[in-house]
Amino acid sequence: MKKIIFILSLISTSAFAQDIKKDIVTISANYNWSEPTQYGLSFEFTKGFKADDRLTSWILNASYGQLQLDEKNFDITGNGFVVDLGVRTYKNKGVREGLYIENFITHGQINFDKTINQEQFKGKYSYWSIFNPNIGYKIQLTKNLSIDPSLGFNWKWEVRGQGDVDNKYFDNFVFKAGVKLGYTF
């Protein structure tokens, strides 16, 4: 009788015991082709999870932004920053690779300052976005190295342009393509 009780207790305990994996952090070099183009670093953080959970990660992208302005018969490149904070959810349960979807809250600010034909062109373009989805596929090349291509779009809420910059020069709805090369700790 003791053996039967022992076996039943082992079976019931194993049904509730789950292997919880530790927190995982990936730091990536990030490139996004869009309006504005972005070069920077990406931090992906996944809190401890169970093997049968659908994984959700928090992502912070801090990027240098460049924006080309082709108006009034001249070309000017503005420089600034773009910050994205978002959530990524992987399709496959228990793994941080494969197909995923993500969305970001984004803020960008690009400054223009250039002299053209002895005239100063100076201004600031900035925007917010809460609808900034991507779909991508994370490929684990080695245990720690990954590559992460993605496609998406950004719907920007523009802040009134300052100086010589007018928001009508830029699109509110833009497509984007990006790639990340990451290292996981």
C-alpha positions in Angstrom: 0.0 0.0 0.0 2.9 2.4 0.8 4.2 1.9 -2.7 0.9 2.7 -4.4 0.6 5.9 -2.3 4.2 6.9 -3.1 3.7 6.3 -6.8 0.4 8.3 -6.8 2.1 11.2 -5.0 4.9 11.2 -7.5 2.5 11.3 -10.4 0.5 14.2 -8.9 3.6 16.2 -7.9 5.1 15.8 -11.4 1.9 17.1 -13.0 2.3 20.4 -11.1 6.1 20.7 -11.2 7.3 22.8 -14.0 10.8 23.7 -15.0 11.0 27.5 -14.9 13.7 28.8 -17.1 15.8 31.8 -16.0 15.5 35.4 -17.2 17.1 36.0 -20.6 18.6 39.2 -22.0 19.6 39.8 -25.7 21.5 42.9 -26.8 21.4 43.5 -30.5 22.8 45.9 -33.1 19.7 47.3 -34.7 19.1 48.8 -38.2 15.6 50.0 -39.5 15.1 51.3 -42.9 12.1 53.7 -42.8 11.3 57.3 -42.3 13.5 58.1 -40.3 16.2 55.5 -40.8 17.5 54.1 -37.5 20.8 52.7 -36.3 21.2 51.7 -32.7 21.0 49.1 -29.9 18.1 46.9 -28.9 17.6 45.2 -25.5 15.2 42.3 -25.3 14.3 41.0 -21.8 12.3 37.8 -21.1 11.3 37.1 -17.5 11.6 33.6 -16.2 9.1 31.3 -18.0 7.8 27.8 -18.2 8.5 25.5 -21.1 4.9 25.4 -22.3 4.3 29.2 -22.1 3.9 31.5 -25.0 6.8 33.8 -24.5 6.5 37.6 -24.3 9.6 39.8 -24.1 10.0 43.5 -23.3 12.0 45.4 -25.9 13.8 48.8 -25.8 15.4 50.2 -28.9 17.6 53.3 -28.6 18.6 54.6 -32.0 20.3 57.4 -33.9 17.8 58.6 -36.5 18.4 60.2 -39.9 15.7 61.7 -42.1 16.1 63.0 -45.7 14.1 66.1 -46.6 13.6 66.6 -50.4 11.7 69.9 -50.6 12.1 73.3 -52.2 14.7 72.1 -54.7 17.3 71.0 -52.1 18.2 68.0 -50.0 18.8 68.2 -46.3 19.6 65.3 -43.9 18.4 65.8 -40.4 19.8 63.9 -37.4 18.4 63.0 -34.0 17.1 60.1 -32.0 14.3 57.5 -31.9 13.3 55.5 -28.8 11.0 52.5 -29.0 9.5 50.6 -26.0 7.4 47.5 -26.8 6.4 43.9 -26.4 7.2 40.9 -28.5 5.2 37.7 -28.5 6.6 34.5 -30.1 4.3 32.1 -31.9 6.0 28.9 -30.7 5.6 28.1 -27.0 8.7 27.8 -24.8 11.3 29.1 -27.2 12.6 32.6 -28.0 13.0 32.0 -31.7 10.9 31.6 -34.8 7.9 33.7 -35.9 6.9 36.7 -33.7 4.7 39.8 -33.6 5.6 43.0 -31.7 4.3 46.5 -31.2 6.0 49.7 -29.9 5.3 53.0 -28.4 7.8 55.3 -30.2 9.1 58.8 -29.9 11.4 60.4 -32.5 13.0 63.8 -32.8 15.0 64.9 -35.8 16.8 68.3 -36.0 17.8 70.1 -39.2 20.5 72.7 -39.4 22.2 73.5 -42.7 23.2 76.5 -44.7 22.0 76.4 -48.3 22.8 79.2 -50.8 23.8 81.5 -47.9 20.4 80.9 -46.2 20.1 79.0 -42.9 17.6 76.1 -42.8 16.9 75.2 -39.2 14.1 73.3 -37.6 12.9 70.3 -35.7 10.6 67.4 -36.6 9.2 65.1 -33.9 6.5 62.5 -33.5 4.9 59.9 -31.3 3.4 56.5 -32.3 1.5 54.0 -30.3 0.6 51.8 -33.3 4.0 50.6 -34.6 3.6 46.8 -35.3 6.2 44.4 -36.8 6.2 40.8 -37.8 9.6 39.0 -37.8 11.5 35.8 -37.6 14.3 35.3 -35.0 16.9 32.8 -36.1 19.3 31.4 -33.4 22.6 31.0 -35.3 24.5 29.6 -32.3 23.5 29.2 -28.6 24.2 32.9 -28.1 24.2 34.6 -31.5 20.9 35.4 -33.4 19.8 37.3 -36.5 16.3 38.9 -36.5 14.8 40.3 -39.7 11.4 42.1 -39.5 8.8 44.0 -41.6 6.2 46.4 -40.4 4.8 49.9 -40.5 4.5 53.0 -38.3 1.6 55.4 -38.0 3.1 58.6 -36.6 1.3 61.4 -34.7 3.4 64.4 -35.6 4.2 67.2 -33.2 4.0 70.6 -34.9 7.2 71.3 -36.8 9.5 74.0 -35.5 11.5 76.5 -37.5 11.7 75.9 -41.2 10.3 72.3 -40.9 6.7 71.7 -41.8 5.0 68.3 -41.0 3.5 68.3 -44.6 7.0 67.4 -45.8 6.7 63.9 -44.2 4.4 60.9 -44.3 2.3 59.9 -41.3 2.1 56.3 -42.4 5.4 54.6 -43.4 6.6 51.1 -44.0 9.7 49.7 -42.5 12.1 46.8 -42.7 14.8 46.0 -40.2 17.4 43.5 -39.0 19.0 42.9 -35.7 22.2 41.0 -34.9 22.1 39.9 -31.3 24.0 38.3 -28.5 22.1 36.5 -25.7 23.3 36.3 -22.1 
